[in-house]
Amino acid sequence: MHEFLKPGLRNLFAERVRKHNAQKTITHNFDYTLEIVLACPDAWLPGEIFRTQARPNSTVAKLAAMLCDVNPNMAGKIKGQIISHDSGKRAVGGIVCYDNFKSFIEAEL
């Protein structure tokens, strides 16, 4: 996760928090339907589920840290997690994971 990705990610996830004007007050509501998917074979530990933390230094841990940095409103309650939609797919840290790019393509496209 190189620093040069930050401007693009910041732009891509800028709308993740939507502003709604209700009764002349502005509140922030999260788009919980967004699902972040990654081919990340090194993210898993035995028994992990959607909201558990990713393995330190794994691709998904680095992505979650960068997403929390570019849009702090995406940060979950536990460091290294992001707020995202639990679709019931295999995931860790709030990011849906696949063991390899082939399985990612087959499942998502």
TORDREN-428265 format. One record per residue: residue number from 1; residue in three letters; x, y, z of N, C-alpha, C in turn. Coordinates in steps of 0.02 Angstrom, whole numbers. Example, Ala and Ser with C-alpha at 12.3 -4.5 7.8 and 13.67 -1.06 7.14 Angstrom:
REM residues 2
+-----+-----+--------+--------+--------+--------+--------+--------+--------+--------+--------+
:   k :   r :    nc1 :    nc2 :    nc3 :   cac1 :   cac2 :   cac3 :    cc1 :    cc2 :    cc3 :
+-----+-----+--------+--------+--------+--------+--------+--------+--------+--------+--------+
:   1 : ALA :    660 :   -284 :    390 :    615 :   -225 :    390 :    660 :   -165 :    390 :
:   2 : SER :    642 :   -112 :    354 :    684 :    -53 :    357 :    645 :      2 :    394 :
+-----+-----+--------+--------+--------+--------+--------+--------+--------+--------+--------+
END
This chain:
REM residues 109
+-----+-----+--------+--------+--------+--------+--------+--------+--------+--------+--------+
:   k :   r :    nc1 :    nc2 :    nc3 :   cac1 :   cac2 :   cac3 :    cc1 :    cc2 :    cc3 :
+-----+-----+--------+--------+--------+--------+--------+--------+--------+--------+--------+
:   1 : MET :     42 :    -59 :      0 :      0 :      0 :      0 :     44 :     62 :      0 :
:   2 : HIS :     60 :     85 :    -58 :    105 :    142 :    -65 :     67 :    208 :    -57 :
:   3 : GLU :    102 :    258 :    -34 :     72 :    324 :    -21 :     40 :    354 :    -84 :
:   4 : PHE :     64 :    337 :   -144 :     36 :    366 :   -204 :    -37 :    344 :   -215 :
:   5 : LEU :    -60 :    292 :   -181 :   -129 :    270 :   -187 :   -178 :    313 :   -149 :
:   6 : LYS :   -153 :    351 :   -100 :   -198 :    389 :    -56 :   -243 :    438 :    -92 :
:   7 : PRO :   -219 :    478 :   -139 :   -265 :    525 :   -172 :   -322 :    489 :   -208 :
:   8 : GLY :   -307 :    435 :   -242 :   -359 :    398 :   -277 :   -408 :    366 :   -229 :
:   9 : LEU :   -384 :    336 :   -176 :   -428 :    306 :   -126 :   -470 :    359 :    -91 :
:  10 : ARG :   -439 :    416 :    -77 :   -476 :    471 :    -45 :   -534 :    492 :    -89 :
:  11 : ASN :   -521 :    499 :   -154 :   -574 :    517 :   -201 :   -626 :    462 :   -208 :
:  12 : LEU :   -604 :    400 :   -212 :   -649 :    344 :   -220 :   -697 :    335 :   -161 :
:  13 : PHE :   -671 :    345 :   -101 :   -711 :    334 :    -41 :   -737 :    398 :     -8 :
:  14 : ALA :   -731 :    455 :    -42 :   -754 :    518 :    -15 :   -829 :    518 :     -2 :
:  15 : GLU :   -867 :    485 :    -43 :   -939 :    484 :    -36 :   -964 :    430 :     12 :
:  16 : ARG :   -918 :    397 :     45 :   -937 :    344 :     91 :   -979 :    370 :    148 :
:  17 : VAL :   -969 :    432 :    167 :  -1012 :    465 :    217 :  -1055 :    514 :    179 :
:  18 : ARG :  -1120 :    506 :    186 :  -1166 :    549 :    150 :  -1199 :    598 :    198 :
:  19 : LYS :  -1207 :    659 :    175 :  -1238 :    710 :    216 :  -1312 :    715 :    198 :
:  20 : HIS :  -1353 :    713 :    249 :  -1425 :    719 :    240 :  -1449 :    780 :    279 :
:  21 : ASN :  -1489 :    821 :    248 :  -1516 :    879 :    281 :  -1586 :    863 :    305 :
:  22 : ALA :  -1593 :    848 :    368 :  -1658 :    831 :    397 :  -1674 :    881 :    453 :
:  23 : GLN :  -1729 :    913 :    448 :  -1751 :    962 :    498 :  -1698 :   1016 :    510 :
:  24 : LYS :  -1669 :   1040 :    457 :  -1620 :   1094 :    457 :  -1556 :   1077 :    496 :
:  25 : THR :  -1543 :   1014 :    508 :  -1480 :    994 :    539 :  -1446 :    944 :    493 :
:  26 : ILE :  -1381 :    947 :    492 :  -1344 :    901 :    448 :  -1317 :    844 :    490 :
:  27 : THR :  -1333 :    784 :    470 :  -1308 :    725 :    504 :  -1268 :    683 :    454 :
:  28 : HIS :  -1223 :    645 :    479 :  -1183 :    601 :    437 :  -1210 :    531 :    441 :
:  29 : ASN :  -1226 :    502 :    386 :  -1250 :    433 :    383 :  -1204 :    393 :    338 :
:  30 : PHE :  -1186 :    335 :    362 :  -1139 :    293 :    325 :  -1175 :    253 :    272 :
:  31 : ASP :  -1142 :    241 :    217 :  -1166 :    196 :    166 :  -1144 :    126 :    184 :
:  32 : TYR :  -1185 :     90 :    221 :  -1167 :     24 :    245 :  -1172 :    -30 :    192 :
:  33 : THR :  -1198 :    -12 :    133 :  -1205 :    -63 :     81 :  -1141 :    -75 :     43 :
:  34 : LEU :  -1092 :    -31 :     50 :  -1030 :    -39 :     14 :   -991 :    -99 :     39 :
:  35 : GLU :   -970 :   -140 :     -7 :   -932 :   -200 :     10 :   -862 :   -193 :    -20 :
:  36 : ILE :   -811 :   -200 :     20 :   -743 :   -196 :     -5 :   -716 :   -267 :    -11 :
:  37 : VAL :   -693 :   -285 :    -71 :   -673 :   -353 :    -87 :   -601 :   -352 :   -110 :
:  38 : LEU :   -562 :   -402 :    -88 :   -491 :   -404 :   -103 :   -469 :   -477 :   -108 :
:  39 : ALA :   -425 :   -491 :   -156 :   -392 :   -556 :   -158 :   -332 :   -549 :   -110 :
:  40 : CYS :   -337 :   -582 :    -52 :   -287 :   -572 :      1 :   -272 :   -638 :     36 :
:  41 : PRO :   -232 :   -681 :      6 :   -220 :   -747 :     34 :   -185 :   -748 :    101 :
:  42 : ASP :   -153 :   -694 :    121 :   -115 :   -695 :    183 :   -152 :   -665 :    242 :
:  43 : ALA :   -217 :   -653 :    235 :   -254 :   -618 :    288 :   -279 :   -663 :    343 :
:  44 : TRP :   -281 :   -727 :    332 :   -319 :   -772 :    376 :   -281 :   -802 :    434 :
:  45 : LEU :   -316 :   -810 :    488 :   -296 :   -851 :    545 :   -353 :   -899 :    558 :
:  46 : PRO :   -343 :   -956 :    589 :   -398 :  -1003 :    602 :   -454 :   -970 :    642 :
:  47 : GLY :   -516 :   -983 :    621 :   -574 :   -960 :    659 :   -594 :   -888 :    648 :
:  48 : GLU :   -565 :   -854 :    598 :   -581 :   -784 :    588 :   -651 :   -775 :    558 :
:  49 : ILE :   -683 :   -722 :    579 :   -748 :   -703 :    551 :   -745 :   -631 :    529 :
:  50 : PHE :   -801 :   -605 :    503 :   -804 :   -540 :    470 :   -770 :   -484 :    507 :
:  51 : ARG :   -784 :   -475 :    570 :   -759 :   -417 :    607 :   -693 :   -429 :    645 :
:  52 : THR :   -664 :   -488 :    640 :   -600 :   -498 :    674 :   -545 :   -460 :    638 :
:  53 : GLN :   -491 :   -448 :    673 :   -435 :   -412 :    643 :   -396 :   -456 :    595 :
:  54 : ALA :   -371 :   -426 :    543 :   -328 :   -462 :    496 :   -260 :   -475 :    526 :
:  55 : ARG :   -225 :   -523 :    498 :   -157 :   -536 :    521 :   -115 :   -473 :    513 :
:  56 : PRO :    -74 :   -457 :    561 :    -31 :   -398 :    555 :     12 :   -403 :    493 :
:  57 : ASN :     21 :   -347 :    460 :     63 :   -341 :    401 :     35 :   -377 :    339 :
:  58 : SER :    -27 :   -401 :    343 :    -58 :   -433 :    285 :    -84 :   -379 :    238 :
:  59 : THR :   -100 :   -399 :    177 :   -127 :   -352 :    128 :   -190 :   -319 :    154 :
:  60 : VAL :   -235 :   -358 :    183 :   -298 :   -329 :    207 :   -287 :   -282 :    266 :
:  61 : ALA :   -240 :   -296 :    309 :   -224 :   -251 :    365 :   -197 :   -185 :    339 :
:  62 : LYS :   -154 :   -188 :    289 :   -127 :   -127 :    259 :   -180 :    -86 :    224 :
:  63 : LEU :   -225 :   -121 :    187 :   -280 :    -86 :    153 :   -326 :    -53 :    204 :
:  64 : ALA :   -345 :    -88 :    256 :   -389 :    -60 :    307 :   -357 :      1 :    340 :
:  65 : ALA :   -293 :     -2 :    355 :   -259 :     55 :    386 :   -258 :    115 :    339 :
:  66 : MET :   -246 :    103 :    275 :   -245 :    158 :    227 :   -315 :    187 :    218 :
:  67 : LEU :   -366 :    145 :    215 :   -435 :    171 :    207 :   -455 :    212 :    267 :
:  68 : CYS :   -436 :    190 :    327 :   -451 :    229 :    387 :   -414 :    295 :    387 :
:  69 : ASP :   -356 :    296 :    356 :   -316 :    357 :    352 :   -346 :    406 :    302 :
:  70 : VAL :   -367 :    382 :    243 :   -394 :    427 :    193 :   -466 :    450 :    208 :
:  71 : ASN :   -503 :    409 :    245 :   -571 :    428 :    266 :   -581 :    403 :    337 :
:  72 : PRO :   -563 :    443 :    387 :   -568 :    422 :    457 :   -638 :    399 :    478 :
:  73 : ASN :   -689 :    421 :    443 :   -757 :    399 :    459 :   -769 :    326 :    443 :
:  74 : MET :   -723 :    294 :    406 :   -729 :    224 :    390 :   -702 :    179 :    445 :
:  75 : ALA :   -667 :    208 :    492 :   -633 :    169 :    544 :   -683 :    136 :    591 :
:  76 : GLY :   -674 :     73 :    604 :   -715 :     37 :    652 :   -694 :     53 :    723 :
:  77 : LYS :   -726 :     21 :    771 :   -710 :     34 :    841 :   -642 :      6 :    860 :
:  78 : ILE :   -622 :    -47 :    827 :   -557 :    -79 :    840 :   -509 :    -57 :    785 :
:  79 : LYS :   -449 :    -37 :    805 :   -399 :    -15 :    756 :   -386 :    -71 :    706 :
:  80 : GLY :   -382 :    -53 :    642 :   -369 :   -102 :    590 :   -432 :   -131 :    560 :
:  81 : GLN :   -490 :   -108 :    582 :   -553 :   -129 :    553 :   -586 :    -70 :    518 :
:  82 : ILE :   -624 :    -85 :    466 :   -664 :    -33 :    435 :   -737 :    -51 :    442 :
:  83 : ILE :   -779 :     -1 :    437 :   -851 :    -12 :    439 :   -873 :    -29 :    368 :
:  84 : SER :   -903 :    -86 :    359 :   -928 :   -106 :    294 :   -985 :   -156 :    303 :
:  85 : HIS :  -1015 :   -174 :    247 :  -1073 :   -217 :    246 :  -1053 :   -290 :    256 :
:  86 : ASP :  -1085 :   -325 :    302 :  -1073 :   -397 :    312 :  -1120 :   -436 :    267 :
:  87 : SER :  -1095 :   -457 :    210 :  -1136 :   -492 :    161 :  -1139 :   -567 :    176 :
:  88 : GLY :  -1104 :   -589 :    228 :  -1101 :   -659 :    244 :  -1045 :   -696 :    209 :
:  89 : LYS :  -1007 :   -659 :    169 :   -950 :   -690 :    135 :   -891 :   -695 :    183 :
:  90 : ARG :   -842 :   -734 :    166 :   -783 :   -742 :    207 :   -745 :   -676 :    207 :
:  91 : ALA :   -735 :   -649 :    266 :   -705 :   -583 :    271 :   -667 :   -576 :    336 :
:  92 : VAL :   -625 :   -525 :    339 :   -588 :   -510 :    400 :   -576 :   -434 :    402 :
:  93 : GLY :   -582 :   -405 :    460 :   -571 :   -333 :    467 :   -622 :   -291 :    430 :
:  94 : GLY :   -677 :   -322 :    409 :   -728 :   -287 :    371 :   -717 :   -289 :    297 :
:  95 : ILE :   -666 :   -324 :    274 :   -650 :   -330 :    203 :   -660 :   -402 :    181 :
:  96 : VAL :   -700 :   -411 :    128 :   -713 :   -478 :    101 :   -649 :   -502 :     67 :
:  97 : CYS :   -629 :   -564 :     84 :   -565 :   -590 :     60 :   -574 :   -653 :     18 :
:  98 : TYR :   -531 :   -660 :    -31 :   -526 :   -722 :    -70 :   -455 :   -746 :    -68 :
:  99 : ASP :   -446 :   -812 :    -72 :   -380 :   -841 :    -65 :   -334 :   -825 :   -123 :
: 100 : ASN :   -363 :   -813 :   -182 :   -322 :   -796 :   -240 :   -364 :   -757 :   -290 :
: 101 : PHE :   -331 :   -731 :   -340 :   -365 :   -688 :   -389 :   -415 :   -728 :   -429 :
: 102 : LYS :   -401 :   -791 :   -444 :   -447 :   -833 :   -482 :   -513 :   -842 :   -446 :
: 103 : SER :   -511 :   -857 :   -381 :   -573 :   -865 :   -343 :   -610 :   -799 :   -336 :
: 104 : PHE :   -574 :   -744 :   -332 :   -604 :   -678 :   -330 :   -644 :   -664 :   -394 :
: 105 : ILE :   -613 :   -678 :   -452 :   -646 :   -667 :   -517 :   -707 :   -713 :   -524 :
: 106 : GLU :   -700 :   -776 :   -506 :   -755 :   -823 :   -514 :   -815 :   -804 :   -470 :
: 107 : ALA :   -803 :   -780 :   -411 :   -858 :   -764 :   -365 :   -889 :   -695 :   -378 :
: 108 : GLU :   -849 :   -647 :   -397 :   -873 :   -578 :   -401 :   -894 :   -556 :   -471 :
: 109 : LEU :   -871 :   -590 :   -523 :   -888 :   -567 :   -591 :   -937 :   -613 :   -624 :
+-----+-----+--------+--------+--------+--------+--------+--------+--------+--------+--------+
END
